[in-house]
Amino acid sequence: MADLLLKGGILIDGGGRRKGDLLVRDGRIAAIGPDIRYASDAQTVDCSGKFVSAGFVDVHVHFREPGQSYKETVRTGSLAAAHGGYTTVCTMPNLDPVPDSADTLALEQEIIDRDACIEVLPYAAITRGRKGLELVDFAALKGRCVAFSDDGSGVQSEQMMRSAMQAAAREDVILAAHCEDNSLLRGGYIHDGRYAAAHGHRGICSESEWGQIRRDLLLAEETGCRYHVCHISCAESVELIRSAKARGVRVTCETAPHYLTLCEDDLQEDGRFKMNPPLRRAEDRQALIEGLRDGTIDAIATDHAPHSAEEKSRGLEGSAMGVVGLETAFPVLYTELVIPGKLPLERIIEALTSGPRGAFRLDGGLQSGERADLTVIDPEAAWTVDPADFLSLGRATPFAGKRVRSRIVLTLKDGKPVYQQ
């Protein structure tokens, strides 16, 4: 494979930005410098005016295969991820069959090995069938998965979660929790706030999320488990995690682009605004931004959750929960948070790269010797989000029709282009 020289880009990570060149050789970053002079047959890519970062990492996606490939496949999901600048994603276990054994994980891994164009790391379930009744064999599965989660379902039993955390601590694996207290849902499907009251919808209270986080943080402190909180959406969750981190609890967390940029005031009577957890108050959105700013929130993850057009066509009440996000994440974050000065670009890049890598103990980064997993961004490109242009089979996004700035122009996995504009 010929060497590749990314010339004159703005190299950016959590530590800052600098203009320079980056040389890729044999799938790795061979050199980084202000002006690499390289006399050979290296292919040169002019990156003048472009941002160059480590490849994005999403620790929370749904590729629906095996079991629901009409919604998404590993192939289409990984292509969509590459389109969005991602080189590593972690796929959630709400599949059929559930990846809760060596055999079912092997089935998923076979599909990944055959069809993925980027690195796709599977989760295993916490409990058999994600039913919350019997733990999986953590020791037998830990070498086959990136972490353990019952995502889509909160573990309702405190004793079951304690046992899961004890097992996770023994095996030194990550337990990632979808925190949702079913006893507080009461048939709700959007946030229990102003919009729900004004339009006659049943609401989901914030305590259904933060109450279970509070429980789990105490258990994580008790057991010493490495605990990751999925898709936090409200101010109370941020404060609980901030306090736990200050006490030394081994906790990390993520939020999603839609929670950072939208709130209940943006809701429309359309299934593309329905996800779980729901869009909450403007005050919650601001608390999430502050949590990202101060490092309480480690990662931005899309919770990319594709469904068929029919499943998302039934309005707020009847539509399936979940929206797609891999192909819009960076442009939306850049447009809504960076350009207005709400958060620095370096912090957004960090939450898409070294933040999730650190939380999930993944290698990579913008340093010599690392894998050449790289993302090149044109910050000046302006375009309108059109789901018809997505590579994902999912089309439901609350950002449809939105005018955004910045576009991914090149994604490299191990030095090879997996997306190029």
Residue pairs with C-beta under 8 A, 6 or more apart in sequence:
1 26
1 27
1 415
1 416
2 41
2 42
2 43
3 23
3 24
3 25
3 30
3 38
3 40
3 41
3 42
3 43
4 23
4 24
4 25
4 42
4 43
4 44
4 45
4 372
4 412
4 415
5 21
5 22
5 23
5 24
5 36
5 38
5 42
5 43
5 44
5 45
6 21
6 22
6 23
6 24
6 45
6 47
6 52
6 374
6 376
7 21
7 36
7 44
7 45
7 46
7 47
7 48
8 19
8 20
8 21
8 46
8 47
8 48
9 19
9 20
9 21
9 22
9 47
9 48
9 50
9 51
9 52
9 376
10 17
10 18
10 19
10 47
10 49
10 50
10 51
10 52
11 17
11 18
11 19
11 20
11 22
11 32
11 52
11 53
11 366
12 51
12 52
12 53
12 345
12 346
12 349
12 366
13 53
13 54
13 346
13 349
13 350
13 353
13 354
13 365
13 366
14 346
14 347
14 349
14 350
14 353
14 354
14 355
15 346
16 346
17 51
17 345
17 346
18 34
19 34
20 32
20 33
20 34
20 35
20 36
21 31
21 32
21 33
21 34
21 35
21 36
22 29
22 31
22 32
22 36
22 52
22 374
23 29
23 30
23 31
23 32
23 36
23 38
23 42
24 30
24 372
24 374
24 412
24 415
25 415
26 415
27 371
27 372
27 414
27 415
27 416
28 369
28 370
28 371
28 372
28 414
28 415
29 366
29 367
29 368
29 369
29 370
29 371
29 372
29 374
30 368
31 368
32 366
32 367
32 368
45 376
45 410
47 376
49 378
49 379
49 380
50 376
50 377
50 378
50 379
50 409
51 345
51 349
51 376
51 377
51 379
52 366
52 374
52 375
52 376
52 377
53 349
53 352
53 353
53 366
53 374
53 375
53 377
54 353
54 354
54 364
54 365
54 366
54 370
54 373
54 374
54 375
55 85
55 86
55 87
55 88
55 118
55 353
55 364
55 373
55 374
55 375
55 411
55 412
55 413
56 84
56 85
56 86
56 87
56 88
56 329
56 330
56 352
56 353
56 375
57 86
57 87
57 88
57 89
57 299
57 352
57 353
57 356
57 357
57 360
57 362
57 364
58 81
58 86
58 88
58 89
58 90
58 301
58 302
58 304
58 326
58 329
58 356
59 89
59 90
59 146
59 147
59 176
59 228
59 254
59 299
59 301
59 356
59 359
59 360
60 90
60 92
60 151
60 176
60 230
60 231
60 254
60 256
60 301
60 302
60 303
60 304
61 77
61 81
61 89
61 90
61 91
61 92
61 301
61 302
61 303
61 304
61 326
62 72
62 77
62 91
62 92
62 94
62 303
62 304
62 305
62 306
62 322
63 72
63 73
63 74
63 77
63 78
63 89
63 91
63 120
64 71
64 72
64 73
64 77
64 95
64 306
65 72
65 73
65 74
65 77
65 95
65 108
65 111
66 95
66 96
66 97
66 107
66 108
66 111
67 95
67 96
67 97
68 95
68 96
70 308
70 393
71 306
71 307
71 308
71 311
71 393
71 394
72 306
72 392
72 393
72 394
73 115
73 393
74 91
74 111
74 112
74 114
74 115
74 116
74 120
75 115
75 116
75 117
76 391
76 392
76 393
77 89
77 91
77 120
77 304
77 306
77 326
77 392
78 89
78 115
78 116
78 117
78 118
78 120
79 117
79 391
79 392
79 419
80 304
80 324
80 326
80 327
80 390
80 391
80 392
81 87
81 89
81 118
81 304
81 326
82 117
82 118
82 391
82 411
82 413
82 418
82 419
83 326
83 327
83 390
83 391
83 408
83 411
83 419
84 326
84 327
84 328
84 329
84 330
84 408
85 329
85 330
85 352
85 375
85 377
85 408
85 411
85 419
86 118
86 326
86 375
86 411
87 118
87 119
87 364
87 373
87 374
87 375
87 411
87 412
87 413
87 418
88 118
88 119
88 120
88 121
88 362
88 364
88 373
89 118
89 119
89 120
89 121
89 326
90 120
90 121
90 122
90 123
90 146
90 147
90 360
91 108
91 112
91 120
91 121
91 122
91 123
92 123
92 149
92 151
92 152
93 99
93 100
93 122
93 123
93 124
93 125
93 130
93 149
93 150
93 151
94 130
94 151
94 152
94 153
95 108
97 104
97 107
98 104
98 125
98 128
98 129
98 130
99 105
99 107
99 108
99 122
99 123
99 124
99 125
99 145
100 124
100 125
100 127
100 128
100 129
100 130
100 136
100 141
101 136
101 137
101 140
101 141
102 140
102 141
102 144
105 122
105 124
105 141
105 144
105 145
106 144
108 122
109 122
109 144
112 120
112 122
117 413
117 418
118 411
118 413
118 418
119 373
119 413
121 145
121 146
121 362
122 144
122 145
122 146
123 145
123 146
123 147
123 148
123 149
123 151
123 176
124 136
124 141
124 144
124 145
124 147
124 148
124 149
125 136
125 148
125 149
125 150
126 135
126 136
126 148
126 149
126 150
126 155
126 164
126 175
127 133
127 134
127 135
127 136
127 150
127 155
127 160
127 164
128 134
128 135
128 136
130 150
130 152
130 153
132 150
132 153
132 155
132 156
132 157
132 160
133 160
135 160
135 163
135 164
135 167
136 148
138 148
138 167
138 168
138 170
138 171
138 173
139 170
139 171
141 148
142 171
142 173
146 174
146 360
146 362
147 173
147 174
147 175
147 176
147 228
147 360
148 164
148 168
148 173
148 174
148 175
148 176
149 175
149 176
149 177
149 178
149 230
150 177
150 178
151 176
151 178
151 230
152 178
153 178
153 180
154 177
154 178
154 179
154 180
154 181
154 182
154 212
155 161
155 164
155 177
156 181
156 182
156 183
158 215
158 219
161 177
161 215
161 216
161 219
162 219
162 222
162 223
164 175
165 175
165 216
165 219
165 220
165 222
165 223
165 225
165 227
166 223
166 225
168 174
168 175
168 223
168 225
168 226
169 223
169 224
169 225
169 226
172 226
173 226
174 226
174 227
174 228
174 359
174 360
174 361
175 225
175 226
175 227
175 228
176 228
176 229
176 230
177 212
177 213
177 216
177 227
177 228
177 229
177 230
178 230
178 231
179 209
179 210
179 212
179 213
179 216
179 229
179 230
179 232
179 237
180 208
180 209
180 212
180 276
180 277
181 207
181 208
181 209
181 211
181 212
182 208
184 204
184 205
184 207
184 208
184 211
185 204
185 208
186 202
187 202
188 196
188 202
188 203
188 204
188 205
189 201
189 202
189 204
189 274
189 278
189 316
189 317
189 321
190 196
190 201
190 202
190 203
190 204
190 264
190 267
190 273
190 274
190 278
190 279
190 316
191 203
191 204
191 206
191 264
191 278
191 279
191 280
191 281
192 203
192 204
192 205
192 206
193 203
193 264
193 280
193 281
194 264
194 265
195 201
195 264
195 265
195 267
196 202
196 203
196 264
197 203
199 269
201 316
201 317
202 317
204 276
204 277
204 278
206 233
206 234
206 235
206 236
206 237
206 280
206 284
207 236
209 232
209 233
209 234
209 236
209 237
209 277
210 234
210 236
210 237
210 240
213 229
213 232
213 237
213 240
213 241
214 240
216 227
216 229
217 227
217 240
217 241
217 244
217 249
217 251
219 225
220 227
220 244
220 249
220 250
220 251
221 244
221 247
221 249
224 250
225 250
226 250
226 252
227 249
227 250
227 251
227 252
228 251
228 252
228 253
228 254
228 359
228 360
229 237
229 241
229 251
229 252
229 253
229 254
230 253
230 254
230 301
230 303
231 254
231 255
231 256
231 259
231 277
231 301
231 303
232 238
232 241
232 253
232 254
232 255
232 259
232 277
232 288
232 291
232 297
233 255
233 259
233 277
233 278
233 279
233 280
233 284
233 288
234 277
234 280
234 281
234 284
234 287
235 281
235 283
235 284
235 286
235 287
235 288
237 253
238 287
238 288
238 290
238 291
238 296
238 297
239 287
241 251
241 253
241 291
241 296
241 297
242 291
242 294
242 296
244 251
245 251
245 296
252 298
252 299
252 358
252 359
253 296
253 297
253 298
253 299
254 297
254 298
254 299
254 300
254 301
254 356
254 359
255 288
255 291
255 292
255 297
255 300
255 301
256 300
256 301
256 302
256 303
256 325
257 300
257 302
257 325
257 328
257 329
257 332
257 333
258 275
258 279
258 323
258 325
258 398
258 399
259 277
259 279
259 280
259 284
259 285
259 288
260 285
260 288
260 289
260 292
260 300
260 333
260 336
260 337
261 285
261 332
261 333
261 336
261 337
262 279
262 285
262 398
263 279
263 280
263 281
263 282
263 284
263 285
264 278
264 279
264 280
264 281
264 282
265 282
266 273
266 279
266 398
267 273
267 279
267 316
269 315
269 316
270 315
270 316
271 311
271 312
271 313
271 314
271 315
271 316
271 318
271 319
271 320
271 396
272 312
272 323
272 396
272 397
272 398
272 400
273 279
273 316
273 323
273 398
274 312
274 316
274 319
274 320
274 321
274 322
274 323
275 303
275 305
275 321
275 322
275 323
276 321
276 322
279 398
288 297
289 337
289 342
289 343
291 297
292 300
292 343
292 347
292 351
293 343
293 347
297 351
298 351
298 355
298 356
298 358
298 359
299 351
299 352
299 355
299 356
299 359
300 329
300 333
300 348
300 351
300 352
300 355
301 356
302 324
302 325
302 326
302 329
303 322
303 323
303 325
304 324
304 325
304 326
304 392
304 394
305 321
305 322
305 323
305 324
305 394
306 322
306 324
306 392
306 393
306 394
306 395
306 396
307 319
307 320
307 322
307 394
307 396
309 395
309 396
311 319
311 320
312 319
312 320
312 395
312 396
313 319
319 396
322 396
323 394
323 396
323 397
323 398
324 387
324 390
324 392
324 394
324 395
324 396
324 397
325 397
326 392
327 389
327 390
327 391
327 392
328 385
328 397
328 399
328 404
329 352
330 348
330 352
330 377
330 406
330 408
331 383
331 385
331 404
331 405
331 406
331 407
332 399
332 402
332 404
333 348
334 345
334 348
334 379
334 404
334 405
334 406
335 402
335 403
335 404
335 405
335 406
336 342
337 343
337 348
338 344
338 345
338 348
339 405
353 364
353 365
353 366
354 365
356 362
357 363
357 364
357 365
363 370
363 371
364 370
364 371
364 373
366 374
371 414
371 415
372 412
372 414
372 415
373 412
373 413
373 414
374 410
374 411
374 412
375 408
375 410
375 411
375 412
376 408
376 409
376 410
376 411
376 412
377 406
377 407
377 408
377 409
378 406
378 407
378 409
379 405
379 406
380 405
380 406
381 405
381 406
381 407
381 409
382 403
382 404
382 405
383 403
383 404
383 407
384 401
384 402
384 403
384 404
385 397
385 399
385 400
385 401
385 402
385 403
385 404
386 400
386 401
387 395
387 396
387 397
387 400
388 395
407 421
408 419
408 421
409 420
409 421
410 417
410 419
410 420
410 421
411 417
411 418
411 419
411 420
412 418
